[in-house]
Amino acid sequence: MKRYLLFCALCVAFSASAQTIGFGVHGNMINSKINAKVKEIAGITPTNGTMQVALDQVYGLGLGGGVHVDLGLGIISLRVSGDYITLSPDKDLFKQYVQQVIPGLPVSFVDGGKVDMISGNVNAKLVILPFPVVHIYATGGAGLSNVTATDVTLSLGGVNLKPISILQTQTVGTFNVGAGCDLQFGKIAVFAELKINWLMLGAGTNTVEVSTSTMIPIVTAGITF
């Protein structure tokens, strides 16, 4: 009985503290230059995992978007979001990478290698600088991500080789930390944030190695109503 009353009291307190519920849309961007810069600032040593190397040196720009629901609790709030991001190899970057790994061998990229990520996350937001209009916040959370990739086709001396599977389709855990800024205009908020996401990827479908923890910085901007 005491536990039930305590649970009811917590529910009432939680409901009473909830000030606002907002719905919004946002866009996402992944960029290899941002990835490299974040690692430089954080002092992170580059890894040898195939997927991490690809994100750092082969893929250029990845774009996507999503929707979110915010539950406001004062300086702390919760955000539930659904996201989609797609990225494809940059042919010039891929050519440069191949020349570094196997110099002198006339291997070139033909097509494939497109990576799609569909994710769902729950994040906590803590406002650390609550100015009248500008709210600077820290954020962190976890969720699940479904990752798929198309096979890569390479050519050697103008002859296409057998397609290579770089990543198996899988649903994996993901967690993130980051910071952002809300511009509050009445009930409407425009925001931008940078989050460092870690995907706990499994093994590839063949002998290609995939790192068990792939770091992906994602820039997000959107609006909440």
BELDA-V824812 format. One line per field, one symbol per residue. ss: DSSP state (2 for helix, 1 for strand, 0 for the rest). A space follows every 50 residues. Layout:
BEGIN
ss = ???
END
This chain:
BEGIN
ss = 02222222222222222001111111111112222222222200000002 22222220111111111111111001111111111111102222222222 20000011111000111111111111111100011111111111111110 01111100110001000001111111111111111001111111111110 0000000000000111111111110
END
